[in-house]
Amino acid sequence: MRKGFIFNHNKCVGCNACSAACILENKWTIHSRKVITFSSVALPELLITNLSIACNHCDMAVCLEGCPSSSYHREQLTGAIVIDESKCIGCKYCQWNCPYDAPQFDLEKRIIGKCNLCFSGVIKGGLPACTTACPTGALNYGELSEPVCKNIFTWFPDKNLNPAIEFKGNRNNIPLRIIPENIFDSAQPGSSVKKRNGITGNYSLVAFSFLTTLSVAMIISSLITGIFPDRILLLFLIAMAGFMSLFHLGKKLRAWRAFVNLKKSPLSREVTMFILFSLVSSCTVCYQIPQLIVVSGITGLVLLFLIDSVYIYSDDRKQVRMHSGQTFISALLIVSFISGIIMPFLFLAIIKLALSVYALSVNRKNSIPFGIRFFRIAILLVTGASIISEISYPDPAIISLFLTGEFLDRVIFYVDFKPLNINSLINH
């Protein structure tokens, strides 16, 4: 039978012995296993429930499948998903993919670390350190009931990944328990829940994606106007985009490993297509070959589609959620604005406005101020009125204002980007 973690929340007192044992055993500076404390009512001292969670070593391991550098592998004897530190580039893509918040970025090593099931000891018949350290017997490791999904809380995310974890205990009959000493540190229940969305740490990705969008827009605009794009400007945009993308990596000298998993990783395909677009576009402007403009344009559009595909997400991982800051629609809008083609601009602008207004209504509690979202919409309306009325269009000031709005839209995209994560799904 399949083995995995067995957790009884009725027995867990939130002592964090499992987390400490994990750190000591693996000599980590990260918290590979964490204990999340939450409550289903407003008063945090009532109905306290603890959840000890680490990597669940899923059958459908999205961290393994999506890793661009193929740093992950599955140990055949234990089923553990293990990361090879010598291959990890520190791109954090597995953090976005994993709904259980298992991969953690090690600030000292600049790579990802996570629970490895203490596989070297388990192979010899031992148990993971976290389970042997649990003083109440709340956390164990052994054979799981089948099917596992019937023994998982309803709020537990993405059970289709078939995580190797089983829950025991009756949530409706929670006994008296020891309240962790730090539970009253905040007046808000669930205050320890980590916020994974936001722009923090993604500045280089904002710059890379926006500069790439501008580069593709310049190429496509040249197809419409019949004039080759400015050589120096285009080469500068492409070079800066590639340069800024490196700052997102923990291990910049291993950037070449981003090409390794072309078959399964959207990130690998994005990086590969960016290199191809850069080469073709550079040849286009340097040698001014008309046929290459068409190839560059097609390559650029494919690149933007692949960039957007990296951020495709939903609660069931099957739906694509549209956003006004996506690169594909932004590039087409920039092309229509710069080229002065009103009808395509109106069509795309209406789509962007609708998506922006929708985001404005559903993200009122987001970390980005309401005024900034409104300001972005105002920029699009003002510059849109300029191109339609031909007042001040195409003055450099209006074009600069328009591009500022598109850049701001890309920033908002990253703020709104919320990867599926257990921390945000717990009913606290």
C-alpha positions as a printed NumPy array, in Angstrom:
array([[  0.   ,   0.   ,   0.   ],
       [  0.964,   3.613,  -0.465],
       [  2.675,   5.334,   2.457],
       [  2.51 ,   8.932,   3.618],
       [  1.921,  11.238,   6.558],
       [ -1.003,  10.575,   8.908],
       [ -2.121,  13.571,  10.945],
       [ -4.634,  13.691,  13.812],
       [ -5.471,  17.322,  14.52 ],
       [ -7.27 ,  16.377,  17.743],
       [ -3.919,  15.4  ,  19.247],
       [ -1.816,  18.293,  17.945],
       [ -1.021,  20.946,  20.573],
       [  0.992,  23.203,  18.279],
       [  4.304,  22.662,  20.066],
       [  6.28 ,  22.782,  16.781],
       [  8.474,  19.842,  17.809],
       [  7.968,  18.37 ,  14.329],
       [  9.217,  21.561,  12.69 ],
       [ 12.243,  21.77 ,  14.975],
       [ 13.15 ,  18.118,  14.374],
       [ 12.954,  18.657,  10.61 ],
       [ 15.355,  21.594,  10.818],
       [ 17.806,  19.781,  13.091],
       [ 17.792,  16.587,  11.028],
       [ 18.438,  18.358,   7.711],
       [ 20.462,  21.299,   9.07 ],
       [ 18.18 ,  23.754,   7.269],
       [ 17.611,  27.448,   7.755],
       [ 14.134,  27.108,   6.243],
       [ 10.938,  25.85 ,   7.854],
       [ 10.203,  22.884,   5.651],
       [  7.468,  21.716,   8.018],
       [  5.213,  24.276,   9.616],
       [  2.313,  24.201,  12.05 ],
       [ -0.588,  26.39 ,  10.989],
       [ -2.982,  27.404,  13.757],
       [ -6.426,  28.617,  12.823],
       [ -9.928,  28.982,  14.215],
       [-13.362,  28.761,  12.625],
       [-14.781,  31.522,  14.827],
       [-13.922,  35.123,  15.573],
       [-12.356,  34.438,  18.989],
       [ -8.959,  32.79 ,  18.5  ],
       [ -9.059,  31.058,  21.905],
       [-12.046,  28.921,  20.889],
       [-12.024,  25.808,  18.699],
       [ -8.313,  26.028,  18.006],
       [ -7.194,  23.668,  15.262],
       [ -3.585,  22.981,  14.358],
       [ -2.324,  21.616,  11.065],
       [  1.195,  20.251,  10.712],
       [  2.097,  20.255,   7.044],
       [  5.116,  19.874,   4.79 ],
       [  5.578,  18.361,   1.333],
       [  2.889,  15.771,   0.648],
       [  4.926,  13.951,  -2.037],
       [  1.946,  13.889,  -4.391],
       [  1.335,  11.339,  -7.117],
       [  0.826,  14.248,  -9.507],
       [  3.757,  16.349,  -8.29 ],
       [  3.423,  19.759,  -9.983],
       [  6.733,  20.904,  -8.501],
       [  8.527,  18.071, -10.278],
       [  6.637,  18.454, -13.548],
       [  7.006,  22.231, -13.814],
       [ 10.61 ,  22.688, -12.691],
       [ 12.504,  24.235, -15.643],
       [ 15.888,  22.913, -14.48 ],
       [ 14.643,  19.359, -13.715],
       [ 15.959,  19.697, -10.179],
       [ 13.28 ,  17.416,  -8.731],
       [ 13.097,  13.637,  -8.924],
       [ 11.086,  10.91 ,  -7.224],
       [ 12.841,   8.306,  -5.105],
       [ 11.571,   4.956,  -6.308],
       [ 11.704,   3.135,  -2.962],
       [ 10.03 ,   5.787,  -0.8  ],
       [  8.057,   7.828,  -3.334],
       [  9.642,  10.979,  -1.904],
       [  9.944,  14.039,  -4.131],
       [ 13.546,  15.161,  -3.642],
       [ 15.333,  18.238,  -4.951],
       [ 18.922,  18.188,  -6.193],
       [ 20.496,  21.341,  -4.775],
       [ 23.239,  21.317,  -7.414],
       [ 20.64 ,  21.74 , -10.188],
       [ 18.236,  24.258,  -8.626],
       [ 18.399,  27.742, -10.175],
       [ 16.257,  29.372,  -7.489],
       [ 13.535,  30.599,  -9.867],
       [ 10.772,  29.895,  -7.284],
       [  8.437,  28.551,  -9.971],
       [  7.74 ,  25.481,  -7.839],
       [  6.509,  27.793,  -5.078],
       [  3.851,  29.126,  -7.425],
       [  2.869,  25.639,  -8.526],
       [  2.656,  23.917,  -5.153],
       [ -0.73 ,  24.476,  -3.448],
       [  0.653,  23.22 ,  -0.109],
       [  3.364,  25.858,   0.362],
       [  6.005,  23.105,   0.579],
       [  8.976,  24.508,  -1.402],
       [ 10.746,  27.216,   0.591],
       [ 13.4  ,  29.599,  -0.695],
       [ 16.638,  29.38 ,   1.309],
       [ 17.985,  32.93 ,   1.528],
       [ 21.459,  31.713,   2.476],
       [ 21.875,  29.1  ,  -0.244],
       [ 19.728,  31.022,  -2.772],
       [ 17.941,  27.829,  -3.771],
       [ 14.76 ,  25.938,  -2.894],
       [ 14.563,  23.508,  -0.005],
       [ 11.707,  21.292,   1.11 ],
       [ 10.772,  18.11 ,   2.964],
       [ 12.609,  15.109,   1.498],
       [ 10.813,  12.567,   3.728],
       [ 14.187,  11.876,   5.395],
       [ 14.318,   9.336,   2.565],
       [ 17.806,   8.048,   3.325],
       [ 16.624,   6.883,   6.737],
       [ 13.196,   5.703,   5.571],
       [ 14.868,   3.447,   2.998],
       [ 16.598,   1.671,   5.889],
       [ 13.317,   1.166,   7.742],
       [ 13.353,   4.355,   9.807],
       [ 10.782,   7.14 ,  10.094],
       [ 10.858,  10.824,   9.15 ],
       [ 12.347,  12.916,  11.96 ],
       [  9.188,  15.   ,  12.335],
       [  7.073,  11.955,  13.211],
       [  9.498,  10.558,  15.78 ],
       [  9.673,  13.939,  17.53 ],
       [  5.899,  14.426,  17.898],
       [  5.193,  14.063,  21.655],
       [  1.442,  13.48 ,  21.362],
       [  1.38 ,  11.057,  18.441],
       [ -0.484,  13.546,  16.268],
       [  1.897,  13.091,  13.332],
       [  2.759,   9.646,  12.034],
       [  4.08 ,   8.019,   8.892],
       [  2.658,   4.788,   7.521],
       [  0.246,   3.1  ,   5.149],
       [ -2.597,   5.313,   3.946],
       [ -6.233,   4.407,   3.592],
       [ -7.574,   4.2  ,   0.055],
       [ -8.786,   6.361,  -1.498],
       [ -6.831,   9.06 ,   0.291],
       [ -9.033,  11.916,  -0.952],
       [-11.9  ,  10.794,   1.308],
       [ -9.753,  11.46 ,   4.376],
       [ -8.887,  15.053,   3.501],
       [-10.61 ,  18.231,   4.7  ],
       [-12.939,  19.847,   2.184],
       [-10.847,  23.031,   2.201],
       [ -7.613,  21.145,   1.507],
       [ -6.509,  22.378,  -1.954],
       [ -6.137,  20.391,  -5.141],
       [ -6.894,  16.884,  -3.932],
       [ -6.593,  15.79 ,  -7.576],
       [ -2.822,  15.827,  -7.079],
       [ -3.369,  12.834,  -4.779],
       [ -1.218,  14.089,  -1.877],
       [  0.258,  11.419,   0.391],
       [ -1.417,  12.626,   3.567],
       [ -4.341,  11.333,   5.602],
       [ -6.29 ,  13.195,   8.275],
       [ -7.741,  11.608,  11.364],
       [ -9.873,  13.069,  14.125],
       [-13.354,  14.547,  14.315],
       [-13.309,  18.25 ,  13.606],
       [-16.747,  18.723,  15.176],
       [-15.595,  17.3  ,  18.506],
       [-12.342,  19.086,  19.236],
       [-11.145,  18.369,  22.789],
       [ -9.584,  20.784,  25.227],
       [ -6.091,  21.596,  24.036],
       [ -3.046,  23.617,  24.948],
       [ -3.197,  27.057,  23.341],
       [  0.161,  28.088,  21.81 ],
       [  1.69 ,  31.009,  23.686],
       [  1.882,  33.185,  20.572],
       [ -1.753,  32.761,  19.554],
       [ -2.703,  36.129,  21.072],
       [  0.108,  38.069,  19.375],
       [ -2.427,  39.553,  16.966],
       [ -6.049,  40.502,  17.409],
       [ -6.888,  38.948,  14.077],
       [ -7.296,  35.169,  13.872],
       [ -5.181,  33.495,  11.269],
       [ -2.673,  36.323,  11.401],
       [  0.189,  33.87 ,  10.972],
       [ -1.022,  32.953,   7.513],
       [  1.61 ,  33.976,   4.983],
       [  0.564,  36.11 ,   2.049],
       [  2.053,  34.671,  -1.103],
       [  0.623,  37.099,  -3.621],
       [  1.99 ,  40.558,  -4.3  ],
       [  4.719,  42.359,  -6.167],
       [  7.422,  41.647,  -3.558],
       [ 10.309,  39.796,  -5.199],
       [  8.847,  40.121,  -8.695],
       [ 10.315,  43.463,  -9.755],
       [ 12.684,  41.812, -12.217],
       [  9.808,  39.848, -13.745],
       [  7.799,  43.047, -14.183],
       [ 10.714,  44.626, -16.014],
       [ 11.419,  41.524, -18.118],
       [  7.816,  40.973, -19.211],
       [  7.121,  44.648, -19.925],
       [ 10.308,  45.206, -21.921],
       [  9.592,  42.024, -23.879],
       [  6.067,  43.251, -24.576],
       [  7.451,  46.525, -25.927],
       [  9.959,  44.656, -28.111],
       [  7.267,  42.484, -29.661],
       [  5.017,  45.521, -30.149],
       [  7.815,  47.311, -32.052],
       [  8.26 ,  44.338, -34.398],
       [  4.533,  43.992, -35.108],
       [  4.187,  47.741, -35.614],
       [  6.886,  47.567, -38.286],
       [  4.79 ,  44.975, -40.113],
       [  1.936,  47.479, -40.267],
       [  3.929,  50.596, -41.122],
       [  6.449,  48.869, -43.375],
       [  9.275,  50.668, -41.593],
       [ 11.992,  48.735, -39.795],
       [ 12.057,  49.417, -36.04 ],
       [ 14.812,  51.527, -34.569],
       [ 17.838,  49.239, -34.344],
       [ 19.423,  50.659, -31.218],
       [ 16.16 ,  50.926, -29.277],
       [ 15.006,  47.402, -30.09 ],
       [ 18.362,  45.819, -29.273],
       [ 18.458,  47.787, -26.029],
       [ 14.97 ,  46.62 , -25.003],
       [ 15.776,  42.981, -25.751],
       [ 19.138,  43.107, -23.981],
       [ 17.646,  44.783, -20.903],
       [ 14.774,  42.289, -20.796],
       [ 17.211,  39.37 , -20.769],
       [ 19.44 ,  41.085, -18.225],
       [ 16.571,  41.86 , -15.824],
       [ 15.244,  38.297, -15.977],
       [ 18.434,  37.044, -14.309],
       [ 17.712,  38.969, -11.123],
       [ 14.78 ,  36.698, -10.383],
       [ 17.102,  33.701, -10.07 ],
       [ 18.799,  32.663,  -6.876],
       [ 21.636,  31.087,  -8.859],
       [ 22.276,  33.335, -11.861],
       [ 25.242,  31.329, -13.16 ],
       [ 22.957,  28.313, -13.527],
       [ 20.534,  30.19 , -15.777],
       [ 21.426,  27.86 , -18.661],
       [ 19.582,  25.056, -16.83 ],
       [ 16.274,  26.835, -17.501],
       [ 16.242,  25.088, -20.911],
       [ 16.429,  21.546, -19.51 ],
       [ 12.722,  20.726, -19.107],
       [ 11.282,  21.923, -22.412],
       [  8.796,  19.068, -22.644],
       [  6.926,  19.758, -19.397],
       [  7.856,  23.16 , -17.998],
       [  6.072,  26.316, -19.261],
       [  8.966,  28.344, -17.879],
       [ 11.499,  26.431, -19.96 ],
       [  9.444,  27.019, -23.084],
       [  9.154,  30.732, -22.287],
       [ 12.914,  31.133, -21.845],
       [ 13.678,  29.187, -25.009],
       [ 11.239,  31.23 , -27.088],
       [ 12.68 ,  34.465, -25.688],
       [ 16.147,  33.456, -26.884],
       [ 14.739,  32.54 , -30.304],
       [ 12.832,  35.829, -30.556],
       [ 15.931,  37.775, -29.521],
       [ 18.08 ,  36.151, -32.18 ],
       [ 15.556,  36.514, -35.   ],
       [ 14.647,  40.099, -34.098],
       [ 18.284,  41.124, -33.795],
       [ 19.019,  39.724, -37.242],
       [ 15.928,  41.472, -38.586],
       [ 16.988,  44.963, -37.521],
       [ 20.705,  44.468, -38.119],
       [ 20.412,  43.091, -41.65 ],
       [ 16.967,  44.571, -42.479],
       [ 15.617,  41.447, -44.127],
       [ 11.885,  41.98 , -44.855],
       [ 11.026,  38.285, -44.633],
       [ 12.452,  38.104, -41.126],
       [ 10.002,  40.735, -39.867],
       [  7.141,  38.293, -40.369],
       [  9.076,  35.521, -38.63 ],
       [  9.979,  37.871, -35.784],
       [  6.36 ,  38.96 , -35.382],
       [  5.063,  35.401, -35.211],
       [  7.842,  34.375, -32.838],
       [  7.082,  37.38 , -30.642],
       [  3.381,  36.595, -30.38 ],
       [  4.154,  32.988, -29.481],
       [  6.58 ,  34.274, -26.844],
       [  3.909,  36.479, -25.267],
       [  1.47 ,  33.592, -25.234],
       [  4.064,  31.458, -23.447],
       [  4.765,  34.227, -20.922],
       [  1.065,  34.412, -20.099],
       [  0.827,  30.613, -19.877],
       [  3.305,  30.64 , -16.979],
       [  0.68 ,  32.453, -14.924],
       [ -2.345,  30.382, -15.907],
       [ -4.   ,  29.32 , -12.69 ],
       [ -7.332,  28.625, -11.009],
       [ -8.73 ,  26.75 ,  -8.056],
       [ -9.129,  23.597, -10.135],
       [ -6.108,  24.258, -12.41 ],
       [ -8.294,  23.956, -15.507],
       [ -9.514,  27.493, -16.179],
       [ -7.65 ,  30.445, -17.605],
       [ -8.346,  33.692, -15.77 ],
       [ -8.051,  36.815, -17.888],
       [ -6.344,  39.963, -16.632],
       [ -5.889,  43.358, -18.239],
       [ -2.141,  43.194, -17.576],
       [ -1.457,  40.069, -19.621],
       [  1.322,  40.582, -22.152],
       [ -0.481,  39.337, -25.269],
       [ -3.384,  41.779, -25.127],
       [ -1.086,  44.587, -23.918],
       [  1.232,  44.192, -26.918],
       [ -1.661,  44.32 , -29.385],
       [ -3.055,  47.418, -27.676],
       [  0.351,  49.121, -27.827],
       [  0.64 ,  48.258, -31.522],
       [ -2.781,  49.706, -32.354],
       [ -2.086,  52.861, -30.319],
       [  1.357,  53.566, -31.779],
       [  0.151,  52.776, -35.3  ],
       [ -2.941,  54.958, -34.878],
       [ -5.388,  52.219, -35.883],
       [ -8.537,  53.284, -34.039],
       [-10.945,  50.337, -34.424],
       [ -8.6  ,  47.598, -33.123],
       [ -7.561,  49.991, -30.368],
       [-11.159,  50.541, -29.298],
       [-11.875,  46.824, -29.304],
       [ -8.834,  45.996, -27.186],
       [ -9.274,  49.031, -24.934],
       [-12.854,  48.03 , -24.124],
       [-11.65 ,  44.552, -23.158],
       [ -8.935,  46.057, -20.971],
       [-11.337,  48.494, -19.341],
       [-13.834,  45.733, -18.58 ],
       [-11.124,  43.571, -17.008],
       [ -9.747,  46.549, -15.05 ],
       [-13.169,  47.506, -13.697],
       [-13.797,  43.896, -12.715],
       [-10.457,  43.727, -10.891],
       [-11.322,  47.03 ,  -9.226],
       [-14.513,  45.535,  -7.796],
       [-13.127,  42.178,  -6.612],
       [ -9.757,  43.296,  -5.249],
       [-10.773,  46.09 ,  -2.885],
       [ -8.894,  44.413,  -0.009],
       [ -5.811,  43.78 ,  -2.1  ],
       [ -2.463,  45.26 ,  -1.134],
       [ -2.56 ,  47.795,  -3.973],
       [ -4.485,  51.018,  -3.213],
       [ -7.837,  51.641,  -4.877],
       [ -6.556,  54.955,  -6.198],
       [ -3.774,  53.348,  -8.218],
       [ -6.222,  51.041,  -9.975],
       [ -8.484,  53.998, -10.718],
       [ -5.49 ,  56.017, -11.958],
       [ -4.588,  53.238, -14.395],
       [ -8.132,  53.254, -15.8  ],
       [ -8.042,  57.048, -16.072],
       [ -4.808,  56.912, -18.1  ],
       [ -6.38 ,  54.526, -20.592],
       [ -9.471,  56.734, -20.925],
       [ -7.437,  59.923, -21.41 ],
       [ -5.017,  58.454, -23.956],
       [ -7.9  ,  56.668, -25.679],
       [ -9.759,  59.961, -26.046],
       [ -6.574,  61.506, -27.459],
       [ -6.171,  58.962, -30.256],
       [ -9.88 ,  59.121, -31.156],
       [-10.101,  62.92 , -31.162],
       [ -6.555,  63.365, -32.492],
       [ -6.031,  66.008, -29.819],
       [ -2.356,  65.965, -28.723],
       [ -1.899,  62.665, -30.562],
       [  0.765,  61.461, -31.291],
       [  2.694,  63.803, -29.017],
       [  5.548,  62.093, -27.123],
       [  3.897,  63.111, -23.846],
       [  0.689,  61.219, -24.707],
       [  2.596,  58.142, -25.875],
       [  4.699,  58.231, -22.704],
       [  1.547,  58.507, -20.588],
       [ -0.005,  55.582, -22.45 ],
       [  3.076,  53.371, -21.928],
       [  3.135,  54.372, -18.264],
       [ -0.4  ,  53.053, -17.972],
       [  0.567,  49.762, -19.584],
       [  3.554,  49.404, -17.248],
       [  1.304,  50.113, -14.274],
       [ -1.106,  47.475, -15.559],
       [  1.719,  44.928, -15.547],
       [  2.596,  45.841, -11.961],
       [ -1.054,  45.379, -10.96 ],
       [ -1.029,  41.996, -12.696],
       [  1.645,  40.709, -10.328],
       [ -0.159,  42.141,  -7.309],
       [ -3.359,  40.361,  -8.352],
       [ -1.578,  37.111,  -9.183],
       [ -2.604,  34.645,  -6.472],
       [ -1.226,  31.13 ,  -6.897],
       [ -3.38 ,  28.439,  -5.321],
       [ -2.058,  28.1  ,  -1.768],
       [ -3.285,  26.396,   1.384],
       [ -2.534,  29.486,   3.482],
       [ -5.223,  31.487,   1.712],
       [ -7.825,  28.699,   1.736],
       [ -7.978,  27.826,   5.416],
       [-11.303,  28.925,   6.931],
       [ -9.836,  30.944,   9.78 ]])
